[in-house]
Amino acid sequence: MKQFIAFIKKEFFHIWRDKRTLFILLGMPITQIIIFGFALSNEVKNSKLAILDFSKDVASQQLIQKLSASKYFDATAQLKSFKDVEPVFRQGKVKIVVVIPQQFANDLQHTNQAQIQLICDGSDPNVASTLKNYATAVIMDFQKALGNQQKLPYRIEPEIRMMYNPELKGAYSFVPGVMALILMLTCAMMTSIAIVKEKEMGTMEIILVSPLKPFGVVVAKAVPYMLLSMVNVASILLLSVFVLDVPIRGSLLLLISEGLLFTITSLALGLLISSITDSQQVAMLVSLMGLFLPTTVFSGYMFPIENMPLPLQIISNIVPAKWFYFIVKTIMIKGLGFSYVWKETLILFGMTIVLFGISIKNFKTRLA
């Protein structure tokens, strides 16, 4: 019994000395509870809404006020014509546009019915469907409030239009998200053991006495994985087009170039993990635990980022998958060009430079 207790004490001391294990045992559950409790919600809130009001009467203003007062919408733009609808969707400024026709109040007073058009961004079918239901519910509530004031009930019929994805196919959102997730995990996980593997196998001495400088060593480690990752990009795109029927509406060359950039960013992140860890097991654990959850949660692929508290929205900006997911949706689903994704491209390029710089700086030229 004493020996059993002694072994228990030994294990406690071992865990206490190993700060990484201690963090995983105690820190990760707390982190996951906070993230899952605050960030992971299927409810869509504060979505950007634009109004195209041709009527400009008392009834239309009351409806706009009711939509703006809802916690689900944030009315950010007033459009002047149908020509303004496409640009606001292209720029990602809004998720839904409410079109109020002329003579809205007049139709309600004389015919007791009117139509309203809801135009949604169908590139994310789950969000589009949810926003359509929210807007319809608000309109029905407005209709009920008007009906209580009259003997004959009013009837407002919403007309639904989905931009970019009329059939609301889930694959349109699934493919960009899976592409970001696969490239991030495979690239980072494979390269995270590239340098530390040399340390464990005892071949690092040979590398250190070679003419290559740290920059050359780090880049040489990344090149093979970059080529293999581009094979993954090609296979994902081929399966998307020919199996899942997801079209590539934008430039294929631009999409492949952005995939290459994100691949290099992921490789740089993996090399950074490899340069600061001492064993393959730790490197794999850090890359898997440290990248899978942020990529899944903060990329906007599964859960809308605007639903999250402000601190988590700020944290999402340092997750490369968030920017790549936006780029792929913009090019592949919306069919837009470089002028709409240059900011996100610049952010990924900056992340790549910073990550490579830190990896080279942390590359130890001495084993002892």
N, C-alpha and C positions, 0 to 999 in steps of 0.2 A: 504493500500500500504506500509506503514511504517513497519507493522508487517511482510509483505511478504519479504521486504528487510532485516529485522532483521533475519528472518529464513535463508535467503540466506547467510548472514554473519556468522550465527551460523554454518551452514554446512561447510563453508570455514574454519572456525577456527577448527572445528572437524577434517576435513581432514588434516589440517596442523599439528595438534597435533598427529595424528595417522600416524607415519612414514611408517608403513607397507602399509597402503592404499595409501599414497602418492607415495611410490615406485611403486606399482602396476599400478597406474594411469599414472605416468610419466616415470618411469624407464622401465617397461616391453615393451611398444611400441618401445622405442629406441633400447632395446636389441633385440627384434624380427626383427626390420628393418635391423639391422646390420647382424644378423645371416642369415635371409632369403636373404639378398642382396649379402653376400659373400660366405656363406656356401652351400646354397641349389641350386645346379646346376646339371642338368642331363648330362652335358657334362663331359666326362672322360678325364682327363689330366694327364700327367707325369706318366703314367702307366709303371710299370717295364717290360722290354722286354729282352728276351734272344735270342741270335743268335746261330744257329747251321749251320755253313758254311762248307759244304763239297767241295765246288768249289774253294774258295780262289783265285778268279781271279779278273780282273779289274771290270767287270760288277757286281759281287757280292759285292765288296767293295763299289761301287757307290750306290747300293741299300741300303746297311747297313748305309751308311752316310745319305742317304735321310730319312730313318726311324729314325735315331738318331736325325736328325735336326728337326723332327716334334715335335710340342708342346704336342702331345698326347702320345709320348713314351719317355722312359728313358732307353736306352740300358745299362743294368747293368751287364750282364754276357755273356761270350763267351763259349759255350758248345763244347765238343769234340766228343761226340757220343750220340746215342739215349738213352744209359743207364743213361745219366745225366738229361734227360727231366723229368722223374717221380720225382726224389728227389727235384728238384727246385720248382715243383708245391706243393709237400708235405710240404716243409718248408715255403711256402708262399712267396718265394723270387721274383717270377715273376707272371704276369697275362697272358702272351702270349709268345710263342716261335715261331720264324720264322726259318724254315728249308729250306736251299738253297741246292739243289742237286748237285752232281758232274757234271762237264761239263756244267755248267749253261751258261757261255759265249759262249761256243762252240755250244750248242744247238741253242742259239739265232742267231748266225752267219750263221749256216748251214741250219737250219729248220725254222728259224724265229719264233720259239715258245719255251717256257720252262715252267716248273711247279715249284711252290713254295708251301710248306706246312705250314699252320698256325695252331698251336696247342694252344687252349685257355683253361683257367680254367672255366669250365662250372658250378662250384658250385654257382656262381652268374651269372645267365643267362643274365640279363640285361647288365651287364658290359661286359660279354664275347661277346655278340652280337654286342655291340657298338665298342669294340676293333677290332673285325673281320671286321666291316665296315670301320673303320679308316685305318687299315692295307691294306685292299683291295684298298681303295682310293689312298693311297700312292704308292702302286705297280702300279696301273693304271696310275698315274701321271708319274712314272718312265718309264713305257712302252711308254707313249706318247712322253716323251722327247727323248727316243731312236728312236722312229719312225720318228721323224722330221729329224733325221740325215741320214735316209736310204730311198731308193726308195720303198722297200717292208716293210710294217708295221710289227713290232714285236708283238707277242702275249704271254703274261705271264698269266698262269692259276693258281690261288691260289686253293689249296686243303685244305679244312677246317676240323679240328678235334676238338671236344669238350671233354675235360677231365671231368670225374665225372658226367656229365649231358648232354649226347649226344642229347637229345630231347629238351634241353633248357626249361625245365618246370619251371615256376615261383614259384611253391610251394617249390622248393629246396632252394630258398632264403627266401621265405615268412615264412616258418615254424620256422627256427632259430630266425628270427627277431621278430616274434609275441610271441614266447616263452619268449624271453628276455623282451619284452615290458609288457606282461601280468604279469609275475612274479614280475617285478620291481614295477609296479603300484599297483597291488593288495596287495603285501606284505607291501610296504612302506605306502600306504594309510591306510590300516587297523591298522597297528601298530602305525601310527602317532597319532592316537587318543586314544591309549591304556592308557597312563599315564595321559594325560590331561583330559580324561574323568573322572578319579577318582577325580581329583581336582574339576571339575565342579559339580559332584554329591555329594561331601562332604564326600566321603569314603576314602580319602587319609589319614585321621587321623588314621583309623583302620590299614592301611598298615604300617604306620610309627611306630606304637607301636608294630608291630609283630616282632618275632625274626629274620625275614629275613633281611639280609644286602642289601644295594643297588644293589649289583651284583645279588643276588638271585631274587630280585624283577624284575629287568630288564629282566633276562633270563626267569623267569616264565611268563612274559608278552609275550615273543616271541615264546615259545614252542607251544601253540595251533595254532597260525598262521602258524608256520612252518609245522605242520602236515597237515593242510588244504591246504597249498601251494603245498605239495608233491602230493596231490590228483590232483591238477591242472596240475602238471608235467605229471602224469600218463595219464590223459585225453588228454592232448595235443599230447603226443607220440602215443597213441592209434588212435586218429583221423588222425594223420599224416600218419601212416602206412596203416590203413584200409580204410580211406576215401580219402585221398589225394595222396596215392600211393608213399609216400616218404619213401625210405628204411632207416633202421638204419644199416649202413655198419660197424660201429665200435662196440666197446664193450658197451652193454646196461648197464651193471653195472657201468662202468666209466661215461657214460652219465648221469645216475641217480645221481651218486655221485657229479658230477659237478653241476647238477641242485640243489641239496641240498645245496652245498656251495654258489651258487648264491642266493638262497632263504634266507639263513642266512645273507648274505651281505645286501640284500634288507631290511630284518627285522631290522638289526642294523641301517640302514639309517633311517627307519621309527621311531625307538625308539629315535634316536637322535633328530629328528624333534619334537617328542612328549615331550621330556624332556626340550626343549628350548622354547616351545610355551605355551600360557596360556589359550587357548580356542580351542574347537574342530573345530570350523569354520576356525580359522587361520591355524590350523594344516592340515586340509584337503586342504585348499587353497595352502599352501606352498608345500605339497606333490604333488598335482596335477599340479600346474603351474611350480613348480621348478624341477619336475622330468620328466614330459611327454615330454616336448620340448627337453631337453638334450638327453633323451633316444632315441627319434625318430631321432634326427639330428646327434648326435655324436656317435651313435653305429655302423655306417656304413651300417645299414639295408636298408635305403632308399636312401642315398646319399654317394658316395665314399668319404672317409675322405681325401684321397690324393688330391682331388680337392680343398680342403679348404686352406685358407691362413695359414701360419705356426703358428701364435698364436692360431688359432682355433684347429689346429691339436694337439698342446700341451694341450689345455683344454680338448680335447677328451680323454686324458689319465686318467683323474680322473672320467670318467663316467664308472661305473661297467659294464653296458650293452655292452659296446664295447668289453670287454675281453670275456664276456660270449658268445656273438654272434660269435666271432672267434672260441671259444672252440666247440660250438655246430656244426658249419659248418665243423670243422676239424674232429670231431668224427663221426657225423651222416652222413654227405654227402661224405667226402673223405675217411672215414673208417680207420683213423689213430689212434694211441695209445697215451698213456700218455706222451711218450717222445717228442711228438710234441706240447703239450699244457701245459707242466709243468711250463713254465714261466708265462703264463696267469693265471694258477691256483694259483701260488704263489702270484701274484699281488692281486687277489680276496681275498685270505686268509689274506694278509696284510691289505687290506681295511677293512675287517671284524673286525680284532683286533683293528684297530685304531677307527673305528666307535663305537664299543662296549665300548672301553675305554673312549671316549669322552662322550658317553651317561651316563655311570656310574658316571663320574666326574661331569656332569651337573645335576645329579639326586639330587633334593633338599630334604634334610631330615627335613627341617623346612618349614612350610607353610608361615610364616610371614617373 
